[in-house]
Amino acid sequence: MPILYTTKASATGGRAGHGASEDGVLDVTLTVPKELGGDGARGTNPEQLFATGYSACYLGALKFVAGKEKVKIPDEAKVTATVGIGPRDDGAGFGIEAALEVSVPGVDKAIVEELAKKAHVVCPYSHATRGNLNVKTTVV
């Protein structure tokens, strides 16, 4: 696979610390949500970052497959990723789950549902998680 883009980011402090991209564009305070035993301080967490990245990447993939099929995706199209974390059933660690909600106003729902299936083939996040994460996709 020829690599077209590479980036670097680092974190210190684990879930309660700091994260930044090498170029400084991404610079975040990391906090632990109250639900995971944190103090609820203002900041972000890995699940929020994953949800943001997955929703952006998947919408890009949806636009890509729509373009190949000559379907115009409006600017107000939106993908919302819901990401949850909890203990795995095997008791050996934690796992995540994800659900994608796809909204493409003005495009027939059946067409969007077909594009959404194809977007899972194109999206690197969907590809990377396939077989490890069951992603529920809903077109609204």
C-alpha positions as CSV (number, residue, x, y, z in Angstrom):
1,M,0.0,0.0,0.0
2,P,1.5,3.3,-1.0
3,I,1.3,5.8,2.0
4,L,-0.1,9.2,0.9
5,Y,0.0,10.9,4.2
6,T,1.5,10.3,7.6
7,T,1.0,12.1,10.9
8,K,2.3,11.8,14.4
9,A,0.7,12.6,17.7
10,S,1.7,11.9,21.3
11,A,0.0,11.6,24.7
12,T,1.4,12.1,28.2
13,G,-0.4,11.2,31.4
14,G,-2.6,8.5,29.8
15,R,-6.3,9.2,30.0
16,A,-5.7,12.2,32.3
17,G,-3.0,14.2,30.6
18,H,-2.2,15.9,27.4
19,G,-2.3,15.0,23.7
20,A,-0.9,16.8,20.7
21,S,-0.1,16.3,17.1
22,E,3.5,16.8,16.0
23,D,2.6,20.0,14.1
24,G,0.7,21.4,17.1
25,V,-2.6,21.8,15.2
26,L,-4.2,19.3,17.6
27,D,-3.6,20.2,21.2
28,V,-5.9,18.7,23.8
29,T,-6.3,18.3,27.5
30,L,-7.2,14.7,28.2
31,T,-9.6,13.9,31.1
32,V,-11.3,10.9,32.4
33,P,-15.2,11.0,32.3
34,K,-17.0,10.7,35.6
35,E,-18.5,7.4,34.3
36,L,-15.0,6.0,34.3
37,G,-14.0,7.3,37.7
38,G,-12.8,10.7,36.6
39,D,-13.5,14.1,38.2
40,G,-15.5,15.4,35.2
41,A,-12.9,18.1,34.4
42,R,-13.2,19.9,31.1
43,G,-11.3,18.1,28.4
44,T,-11.6,15.3,25.9
45,N,-11.0,11.6,25.9
46,P,-9.9,8.8,23.5
47,E,-13.6,7.8,22.8
48,Q,-14.5,11.4,21.8
49,L,-11.5,11.6,19.5
50,F,-12.3,8.2,17.9
51,A,-15.9,9.2,17.4
52,T,-14.9,12.5,15.8
53,G,-12.3,10.8,13.5
54,Y,-14.6,8.0,12.5
55,S,-17.5,10.3,11.7
56,A,-15.3,12.6,9.6
57,C,-13.6,9.7,7.8
58,Y,-16.9,7.9,7.1
59,L,-18.5,11.0,5.7
60,G,-15.5,11.4,3.4
61,A,-15.9,7.8,2.3
62,L,-19.6,8.4,1.7
63,K,-18.9,11.4,-0.4
64,F,-16.3,9.4,-2.3
65,V,-18.6,6.6,-3.2
66,A,-21.5,9.0,-4.0
67,G,-19.2,10.9,-6.4
68,K,-18.4,7.7,-8.3
69,E,-22.2,7.1,-8.6
70,K,-22.9,10.7,-9.6
71,V,-24.9,11.4,-6.5
72,K,-24.5,14.9,-5.0
73,I,-24.1,14.9,-1.2
74,P,-25.3,18.2,0.2
75,D,-23.1,20.3,2.5
76,E,-25.4,19.7,5.4
77,A,-24.9,16.0,5.3
78,K,-23.8,14.7,8.7
79,V,-22.4,11.5,10.3
80,T,-22.7,11.2,14.0
81,A,-20.6,8.5,15.6
82,T,-21.6,7.2,19.1
83,V,-18.7,5.3,20.8
84,G,-19.1,3.4,24.1
85,I,-16.5,1.8,26.3
86,G,-16.9,-0.9,28.8
87,P,-15.4,-4.1,30.2
88,R,-15.1,-7.0,27.7
89,D,-17.1,-10.2,28.4
90,D,-13.9,-12.2,28.7
91,G,-12.9,-10.0,31.7
92,A,-9.4,-9.4,30.3
93,G,-9.7,-5.7,29.5
94,F,-11.9,-3.1,27.8
95,G,-13.6,-2.9,24.5
96,I,-15.5,-0.3,22.5
97,E,-18.6,-0.3,20.4
98,A,-19.6,2.2,17.8
99,A,-22.8,3.2,15.9
100,L,-23.0,5.6,13.0
101,E,-26.0,7.8,12.2
102,V,-26.0,9.1,8.6
103,S,-28.1,12.1,7.6
104,V,-28.1,13.2,4.0
105,P,-31.0,15.6,3.5
106,G,-32.6,15.7,0.0
107,V,-31.3,12.3,-1.1
108,D,-33.6,9.3,-1.1
109,K,-33.1,7.1,2.0
110,A,-32.7,3.9,-0.1
111,I,-29.9,5.5,-2.1
112,V,-28.2,6.7,1.0
113,E,-28.5,3.2,2.6
114,E,-26.7,1.7,-0.5
115,L,-24.0,4.4,-0.4
116,A,-23.6,3.8,3.3
117,K,-22.9,0.1,2.7
118,K,-20.3,0.9,0.1
119,A,-18.7,3.6,2.3
120,H,-17.9,0.9,4.9
121,V,-15.7,-0.7,2.2
122,V,-13.9,2.5,1.4
123,C,-13.5,4.0,4.9
124,P,-10.2,3.3,6.6
125,Y,-11.8,3.3,10.1
126,S,-14.4,0.7,9.0
127,H,-11.6,-1.3,7.4
128,A,-9.4,-1.2,10.5
129,T,-12.1,-2.2,12.9
130,R,-13.8,-4.9,10.7
131,G,-13.9,-8.2,12.6
132,N,-13.1,-6.4,15.9
133,L,-16.0,-4.0,16.2
134,N,-19.6,-4.4,15.2
135,V,-20.6,-1.0,13.9
136,K,-24.4,-0.4,13.6
137,T,-25.2,2.1,10.8
138,T,-28.5,3.9,10.7
139,V,-29.7,6.2,7.9
140,V,-32.1,8.9,9.2
